[in-house]
Structures are given as structure tokens and as C-alpha cells.
Amino acid sequence: MLVGRPAPPGSTIGVVTPGSPPESRAEVERGIAWWESEGYRVKLMPGALEREDWHGGSPEVRAADLQAAFADPEVEVVQTMRGGYGSAQTIPLLDFDAIRETPKAFIGLSDITALHAALLARAGLATFYGPSLTMFGQPSPPSFTSERFLRVLGGETTGPVPKDSERLTVVSIAGGKASGRLVGGCLLDFIYTIGTPWEPDLDGAIFFFEDSGSAPIQIDRALLHLDQVGKLEQVRGVVVGELTGASGTTSRRRRTPRPWRKSSQGVSAGSTCPCSTTSRSAMVRRLRRCRSACRQRWTRIRRRSRSTSPPSPTK
């Protein structure tokens, strides 16, 4: 597997828009200002601010920007503008052999799940499921996210899950230890990679997922589908990130989710399972209500995996 070089302050961040365009120029400028305040340079690729309906330009323009960012010797990191919709349209237009020759850190989330899957399957590139430029264009970017993000870019990619003083960071659903490739993304976007030439391989992997604005019934349906098509039979662990807005029985408008948080637990939940709140007491009450259902599902998967595969290596 290929891994891009660390990118300390002084490096150049190439920004591409493979999905939807930014909602405003102000958030782009604030995102650039945030990078510069941390000692980085930012290079917007030629089509980064284009608009075509709900896309950031035509598929050809978006794919050309991605290709150019990986080929540009000045760019050390490729970051997406935002998620949204449409990044999968660029995949058939990309030259993955060329990308393999110039591996770089690639960062994005939500709809960018499709590109993470394709870069892993076609180029063998390890990517980073993390914040888009517009997330740092918020008036007050979350300090937990920004600080951890900069450490990872600088090369600190392993270690214990850092504590977040404002949230219940990790809750174990089915404890244990596991090691393996970390594969996943936005759950509902991940589902749409199944059956494509870039379908992710979860055998021997730790599967992580997050989602935003989906009702619990939709999340359960997606997990049931993955279970029934056999994608979860050989997973070594599961990490559940934030499931923002997952309350009630109908979906809400999708919002930009926060990055997932990885865990050394065999199966764990991030800030919520399945609903997000900044109140610790409310979060604990909701976790108690849903933990039983989560435990039952993942316990069944773990038992079936143990009966059909050799023991997983521990660390």
C-alpha cells in the first residue's frame, strides 16, 4: 500500500472540488486563511470554484483538477473543497497509474467516500477520511478536529484515541483488540460502491463508518444490506463515528459530518450511537437505549466470523 509523505508546516495544500461547489466564497477564504495561519500554503486548482448545477463543474473539469493536483510537484496534500454529490462521476476519467507514481495525502469526507474507495482499489493509495476545506471555513473550527488533523498530516498517524473534553469520545459496544486495514467512509455513500469495479474489500479490515441526517431505520437497513451480501463476514473490527441528526424515523437534510474517530477497540462508537448531541447526559441516555440493538447485531457478526475464519492477530 502506498502512503503519501508527511506534510509539515510550509507544505502546499492543493484544493479540488470533485463533488459539490462551496456554498459561499467567504467560507473558502476563511478556510485558506486557517491554513495560512498554521504555516501552510494553499493552491486552488483551476476548476475549484466552478459551478454546474449542484456540481463543481463538469465531470471532465473535476477529474482534470484531481489529476493535475496529484501530478503537481508543488502540491504535497490534496484536499477536497467539500462533499455534497457527484465525486463518483470523476472515477472513470482518472488515470490511476499516474496517481500511483506520485502518491500524496488525499483528504475528504462524505460523498468523497467513492474516491477513497477508488484510490485504494485502483492505485493502492492510503487516504485520509477527514475535513474538507469548507469545514475550516467555519467561523470557529472545532479545536479537537483541527489539532488532531495537523498532527496526522505531520506524520503522527498511530496511537491511542485522543480525548475530547466536550464529547463522550469512545464507548465500547463489544470490547476486544484487533488490527487491520482501516476501510470505510460515509455509510450510505459506502453502500453505493458495492458492485462497482472499486468496491472496497473488507476482509481482514477494520470497518469504520459515519453518517449525517439519516434516520436509524436507514442506518440499520444499510448495515443489514452489508451483512446480507457478505461484506461483514470477515471484518476484524468496527468503528462507528458520528451519526449526526440520526433521530426519529425519517431522514433530515444532510449536513457535513465531522471526521470519524478511530479506536483500538474491537467494536466501538464515536460521539454517538445513533444520535448526536453536545449534552453528555443526554448522550448517555440515548446510548443506553440503542446500545442493546447495536450489541446484538455486532455480536452476531463476530460469532459468524469466528466460526468461518481463523483467529485475528492481536496487538
C-alpha positions as CSV (number, residue, x, y, z in Angstrom):
1,M,0.0,0.0,0.0
2,L,1.3,3.5,-0.9
3,V,1.3,6.3,1.7
4,G,2.0,10.0,0.9
5,R,4.8,11.8,2.7
6,P,4.2,13.8,5.9
7,A,3.3,17.4,5.3
8,P,4.6,19.7,8.0
9,P,4.0,23.5,8.0
10,G,5.4,25.0,4.8
11,S,3.8,22.4,2.6
12,T,1.3,23.3,-0.1
13,I,-2.3,22.1,0.0
14,G,-3.9,21.6,-3.4
15,V,-7.7,22.1,-3.2
16,V,-10.0,20.3,-5.6
17,T,-13.8,20.1,-5.9
18,P,-14.8,16.7,-7.2
19,G,-18.3,16.9,-5.7
20,S,-20.4,19.9,-5.0
21,P,-19.2,23.5,-5.0
22,P,-18.8,25.6,-1.9
23,E,-21.9,27.4,-0.6
24,S,-20.1,30.8,-0.4
25,R,-16.7,32.4,-1.3
26,A,-16.4,33.6,2.2
27,E,-16.1,30.1,3.7
28,V,-13.4,29.3,1.1
29,E,-11.4,32.4,2.0
30,R,-11.7,31.6,5.7
31,G,-10.5,28.1,5.0
32,I,-7.5,29.4,3.2
33,A,-6.8,31.8,6.0
34,W,-6.9,29.0,8.5
35,W,-4.3,27.0,6.6
36,E,-2.1,30.1,6.2
37,S,-2.4,30.8,10.0
38,E,-0.9,27.3,10.5
39,G,2.0,28.0,8.2
40,Y,0.8,26.2,5.1
41,R,0.3,27.5,1.5
42,V,-2.9,26.8,-0.4
43,K,-3.3,26.3,-4.2
44,L,-6.8,26.3,-5.6
45,M,-6.9,24.1,-8.7
46,P,-8.2,25.9,-11.9
47,G,-11.8,24.4,-11.6
48,A,-12.1,24.5,-7.8
49,L,-14.7,27.4,-7.8
50,E,-16.6,26.3,-10.9
51,R,-20.4,25.6,-10.7
52,E,-22.6,23.4,-12.9
53,D,-26.0,22.8,-11.3
54,W,-25.1,21.1,-8.0
55,H,-21.7,20.1,-9.1
56,G,-18.3,21.9,-9.1
57,G,-18.1,21.9,-12.9
58,S,-18.4,19.1,-15.4
59,P,-17.0,15.6,-14.6
60,E,-14.2,16.3,-17.0
61,V,-13.2,19.6,-15.3
62,R,-13.3,18.0,-11.8
63,A,-11.3,14.9,-12.9
64,A,-8.7,17.1,-14.6
65,D,-8.2,19.1,-11.4
66,L,-7.8,15.9,-9.4
67,Q,-5.3,14.5,-11.9
68,A,-3.4,17.8,-12.0
69,A,-3.2,18.1,-8.2
70,F,-1.6,14.7,-7.9
71,A,0.8,15.5,-10.7
72,D,1.8,19.0,-9.5
73,P,5.2,18.9,-7.8
74,E,4.4,21.9,-5.7
75,V,1.4,20.2,-4.1
76,E,2.1,17.9,-1.1
77,V,-1.5,17.3,0.0
78,V,-4.8,17.1,-2.0
79,Q,-7.8,18.3,0.0
80,T,-11.4,18.4,-1.3
81,M,-13.4,21.6,-1.1
82,R,-16.4,19.7,0.4
83,G,-18.5,16.6,-0.1
84,G,-22.0,17.1,-1.5
85,Y,-22.7,15.0,-4.5
86,G,-21.0,13.8,-7.7
87,S,-17.5,12.7,-6.9
88,A,-18.1,9.2,-8.3
89,Q,-18.6,10.7,-11.7
90,T,-14.9,11.5,-11.9
91,I,-13.6,8.0,-11.2
92,P,-13.9,6.6,-14.8
93,L,-12.0,9.6,-16.1
94,L,-8.9,9.3,-13.7
95,D,-5.6,7.8,-14.6
96,F,-4.8,5.7,-11.5
97,D,-1.5,4.5,-12.9
98,A,-0.3,8.1,-13.0
99,I,-1.6,8.8,-9.5
100,R,0.3,5.7,-8.2
101,E,3.5,7.3,-9.5
102,T,3.0,10.4,-7.3
103,P,1.3,9.3,-4.0
104,K,0.1,12.1,-1.8
105,A,-2.1,12.5,1.2
106,F,-5.7,12.8,0.0
107,I,-8.3,14.2,2.3
108,G,-12.1,14.4,2.2
109,L,-15.3,13.0,3.6
110,S,-19.0,12.3,3.0
111,D,-19.6,12.0,-0.8
112,I,-15.8,11.7,-1.2
113,T,-16.1,8.1,0.1
114,A,-16.3,6.9,-3.5
115,L,-12.9,8.4,-4.3
116,H,-11.4,7.0,-1.2
117,A,-12.6,3.6,-2.3
118,A,-11.3,4.0,-5.9
119,L,-7.9,5.3,-4.9
120,L,-7.4,2.3,-2.6
121,A,-8.7,-0.2,-5.1
122,R,-7.1,1.2,-8.3
123,A,-4.0,2.9,-7.0
124,G,-3.3,1.1,-3.7
125,L,-3.2,4.5,-2.0
126,A,-3.8,5.0,1.7
127,T,-6.0,8.1,2.1
128,F,-7.3,10.2,5.0
129,Y,-11.0,10.4,5.8
130,G,-11.0,13.9,7.2
131,P,-12.2,17.5,7.0
132,S,-12.8,19.4,3.8
133,L,-11.6,23.0,3.2
134,T,-15.0,24.5,4.0
135,M,-15.1,22.8,7.4
136,F,-12.1,25.0,8.3
137,G,-14.1,27.9,6.7
138,Q,-16.5,27.8,9.7
139,P,-16.2,30.8,11.9
140,S,-14.8,28.6,14.8
141,P,-13.4,25.3,13.5
142,P,-13.5,22.6,16.2
143,S,-10.2,22.6,18.0
144,F,-10.2,18.8,18.6
145,T,-10.6,18.2,14.8
146,S,-8.1,20.8,13.7
147,E,-5.4,19.9,16.2
148,R,-5.6,16.2,15.6
149,F,-5.7,16.8,11.8
150,L,-2.5,18.8,11.9
151,R,-0.7,16.1,13.9
152,V,-1.8,13.4,11.4
153,L,-0.6,15.5,8.5
154,G,2.8,15.9,10.2
155,G,3.2,12.1,10.4
156,E,1.5,11.2,13.8
157,T,-0.8,8.6,12.3
158,T,-1.0,6.0,15.1
159,G,-1.6,5.9,18.8
160,P,-4.4,6.0,21.3
161,V,-7.6,7.9,20.6
162,P,-7.2,11.4,22.0
163,K,-9.8,12.5,24.5
164,D,-12.3,15.2,23.5
165,S,-13.3,17.2,26.6
166,E,-16.6,18.3,25.0
167,R,-17.8,14.8,24.0
168,L,-18.1,11.2,25.0
169,T,-15.3,10.2,22.7
170,V,-15.3,6.3,22.8
171,V,-17.9,3.9,24.1
172,S,-17.2,0.2,23.7
173,I,-20.1,-1.9,22.3
174,A,-18.2,-5.2,22.1
175,G,-14.8,-5.0,23.6
176,G,-11.7,-6.6,22.2
177,K,-8.5,-6.0,20.3
178,A,-8.0,-6.1,16.5
179,S,-5.6,-5.0,13.8
180,G,-6.1,-4.5,10.1
181,R,-6.5,-2.0,7.3
182,L,-8.9,0.8,8.1
183,V,-11.6,0.9,5.4
184,G,-14.9,2.8,5.2
185,G,-16.5,6.2,5.0
186,C,-20.0,7.7,4.9
187,L,-22.3,4.7,5.4
188,L,-24.9,5.5,2.7
189,D,-22.2,6.5,0.2
190,F,-20.2,3.4,1.0
191,I,-23.3,1.3,0.1
192,Y,-23.2,2.7,-3.5
193,T,-19.6,1.4,-4.0
194,I,-20.9,-2.2,-3.7
195,G,-20.9,-3.8,-7.2
196,T,-18.6,-1.2,-8.8
197,P,-15.0,-2.1,-10.0
198,W,-13.7,-0.1,-7.0
199,E,-15.8,-2.0,-4.4
200,P,-13.8,-2.0,-1.1
201,D,-12.5,-5.2,0.3
202,L,-13.5,-5.5,4.0
203,D,-11.9,-9.0,4.5
204,G,-9.4,-8.6,7.4
205,A,-10.2,-4.9,7.7
206,I,-11.5,-2.7,10.4
207,F,-14.7,-1.1,9.0
208,F,-15.4,2.4,10.0
209,F,-18.5,4.5,9.1
210,E,-20.3,7.7,9.9
211,D,-23.4,9.4,8.5
212,S,-25.3,12.6,8.7
213,G,-29.1,13.2,8.5
214,S,-30.1,9.5,8.2
215,A,-32.8,8.0,10.3
216,P,-31.9,5.0,12.5
217,I,-34.0,2.8,10.2
218,Q,-31.9,3.8,7.2
219,I,-28.7,3.1,9.1
220,D,-30.0,-0.3,10.1
221,R,-31.1,-1.0,6.5
222,A,-27.6,-0.2,5.2
223,L,-25.9,-2.4,7.8
224,L,-28.3,-5.2,7.1
225,H,-27.5,-5.0,3.4
226,L,-23.8,-5.1,4.0
227,D,-24.4,-8.1,6.3
228,Q,-26.6,-10.0,3.8
229,V,-24.2,-9.5,0.9
230,G,-21.4,-10.9,3.0
231,K,-19.3,-7.7,3.4
232,L,-19.1,-8.0,7.1
233,E,-18.3,-11.7,7.5
234,Q,-14.5,-11.3,7.7
235,V,-14.2,-7.8,9.3
236,R,-11.9,-7.7,12.3
237,G,-13.4,-4.7,14.0
238,V,-16.0,-2.0,13.6
239,V,-15.7,1.7,14.4
240,V,-18.8,3.8,14.5
241,G,-18.2,7.5,14.1
242,E,-20.8,10.3,14.5
243,L,-24.3,9.7,13.2
244,T,-25.3,13.3,13.2
245,G,-29.0,14.0,13.2
246,A,-29.9,10.3,13.4
247,S,-33.1,10.7,15.4
248,G,-36.7,9.9,14.6
249,T,-37.9,7.7,11.8
250,T,-37.4,9.9,8.8
251,S,-34.2,11.5,7.4
252,R,-33.2,15.1,7.7
253,R,-31.4,17.3,5.3
254,R,-27.8,16.0,5.1
255,R,-25.2,18.2,6.7
256,T,-21.4,18.0,6.6
257,P,-20.4,15.4,9.2
258,R,-17.4,15.6,11.4
259,P,-14.4,13.3,10.8
260,W,-14.5,9.8,12.2
261,R,-12.5,8.9,15.2
262,K,-10.5,5.7,15.1
263,S,-10.3,3.3,18.1
264,S,-8.3,0.4,19.4
265,Q,-11.5,-1.3,20.5
266,G,-12.8,-4.3,18.5
267,V,-16.2,-2.5,18.0
268,S,-16.7,1.0,19.3
269,A,-18.8,4.0,18.9
270,G,-17.7,7.6,18.4
271,S,-19.5,10.5,19.9
272,T,-23.0,9.0,19.3
273,C,-24.8,5.8,18.5
274,P,-27.1,6.6,16.9
275,C,-27.8,10.3,17.6
276,S,-25.7,13.3,18.1
277,T,-25.9,15.8,21.0
278,T,-23.4,18.1,22.8
279,S,-25.0,17.2,26.1
280,R,-23.1,14.4,27.8
281,S,-26.1,13.4,30.0
282,A,-28.5,13.2,27.0
283,M,-25.9,11.3,25.0
284,V,-25.5,8.7,27.7
285,R,-29.3,8.2,28.0
286,R,-29.6,7.7,24.2
287,L,-26.6,5.4,24.1
288,R,-28.3,3.2,26.8
289,R,-31.4,2.9,24.6
290,C,-29.6,2.0,21.4
291,R,-26.6,0.0,22.7
292,S,-28.6,-3.2,23.1
293,A,-29.6,-3.3,19.5
294,C,-26.1,-2.4,18.3
295,R,-24.5,-5.1,20.6
296,Q,-26.9,-7.8,19.2
297,R,-26.1,-7.0,15.6
298,W,-22.3,-6.9,16.0
299,T,-22.2,-9.9,18.3
300,R,-24.0,-12.0,15.6
301,I,-21.4,-10.8,13.1
302,R,-18.5,-11.5,15.4
303,R,-19.7,-15.0,16.2
304,R,-20.3,-15.9,12.5
305,S,-16.8,-14.5,11.6
306,R,-15.2,-16.6,14.3
307,S,-16.9,-19.7,13.1
308,T,-15.7,-19.3,9.5
309,S,-12.2,-17.8,9.8
310,P,-9.0,-18.2,11.8
311,P,-8.4,-16.0,14.8
312,S,-7.4,-12.4,14.1
313,P,-4.0,-11.2,15.1
314,T,-3.9,-9.1,18.2
315,K,-1.7,-6.2,19.3
